[in-house]
């Protein structure tokens, strides 16, 4: 096997990316402290054609050198908006018919491995919280449901950019799954 060169990957340009049909999935980052995590999640959103990324609370926004370094151009391709009030945003998205999921460990959360199907005619929102405290309880209270990533080691959490990659990939697969 020969490793492919970037020129052989047939990637689309930014203007084409902006015009193609997106995955019906909204990502919300609330109070993310690490600029590297923000940049990494921008790249993941680009990779899976995410419809929109909302940055809330203390989450930094582009242009920012550290975000740009990790995002490697994805801040130009991914549609993003800053919203300082996550509660107003959740209310607005619910009024538009979105199902809002918190990614957190709670009583009665659905494990990611249990999710074999999701409503494909519904747009979905995934909320990821602060690196130390996760999704705030009052934000969880405003969500429709909660997803927990199965973990089998000694640690109780994953880095937020890793968690985002895992959950976004799973939703992408479920939303594009042949029925």
Secondary structure, 3 states (H helix, E strand, C coil): CCCCCHHHCCCCCHHHHHHCCCEEEEEEEECCCCHHHHHHHHHHHHHCCEEEEEEECCCCCCCCHHHHHHHCCHHHHCCEEEECCHHHHHHHHHHCCCEEEEECCCCCCEEHHHCCCCCCCCCEEEEECECCCECCHHHHHCCCEEEECCCCCCCCCCCHHHHHHHHHHHHHHHHCCCC
